[in-house]
Amino acid sequence: MPLPILYSFRRCPYAIRARLALKYAQVPLELREVVLRHKPQAMLAISPKGTVPVLQLPHGQIIDESLDIMNWALQQADPQGWLNQGDTQATQDLIARNDGPFKALLDRYKYPERHPAHTFADYRDQAITLCIHGLNQRLTDTPFLLGDKPSLADMAIAPFIRQFAQVDAEWFANAPFPALRSWLNHWVESPLFHAVMAKYPAWQAGDAPTIF
Ligand SMILES: N[C@@H](CCC(=O)N[C@@H](CS)C(=O)NCC(=O)O)C(=O)O
């Protein structure tokens, strides 16, 4: 029985969230680690837009948006009810703010030299006002973003907050967002996160399959 194939890049937050959902749902698959500067032809042939993650299902369906991959995985299995926490609108709003304006500021905060209109600290302040402060407030009220249990929103957003924290780890360690920090630590130290961050060599056509 052929397995689904996931084209992935270890550090990409979109790929991380796709792998989190797929591992959580216990979907066995073949993982193909991609080097973004040398994307495999096999991947570009099925998804010419050239972003990871890309999931190729055995009967040929291609899912090449990370959120769609997460939702597909959760349709296969959702053992702890990630889809049952909070309402759909709140989930969509949180993820839309993360993927849109927050991600744009995160890129500027990470690479301020490419965006000289403002300073590193300005971009960070904007990200705090837009998103970080609100997430910390939610997590002060409840242990996860939408209540007492992890949800799709937690898993979709956490890889981006991890990147935000890593830009200036010393600053983040002392920043006035203790609830956000413990939520992130809880997640980064979890067996699920460790499982999806395993390292694999770059895939080349003809390689023996790497089972994820
Ligand atoms: N909307 C896409 C975005 C995926 C994305 O932008 N991935 C980045 C890596 S983190 C990528 O593949 N960029 C293409 C490149 O760098 O060539 C998704 O959610 O899957």
The ligand as an ORCA input file, in Angstrom:
! r2SCAN-3c Opt
* xyz 0 1
  N       0.825     29.461      2.543
  C       1.826     28.430      2.501
  C       3.163     29.072      2.843
  C       4.315     28.077      2.854
  C       5.668     28.776      2.745
  O       5.759     29.973      2.452
  N       6.758     28.010      2.980
  C       8.075     28.573      2.765
  C       9.118     27.983      3.669
  S       8.873     28.410      5.379
  C       8.517     28.245      1.355
  O       8.355     27.141      0.905
  N       9.087     29.230      0.646
  C       9.557     29.014     -0.692
  C      10.993     29.368     -0.859
  O      11.625     29.837      0.089
  O      11.495     29.163     -1.968
  C       1.447     27.322      3.473
  O       0.766     27.607      4.471
  O       1.775     26.146      3.234
*
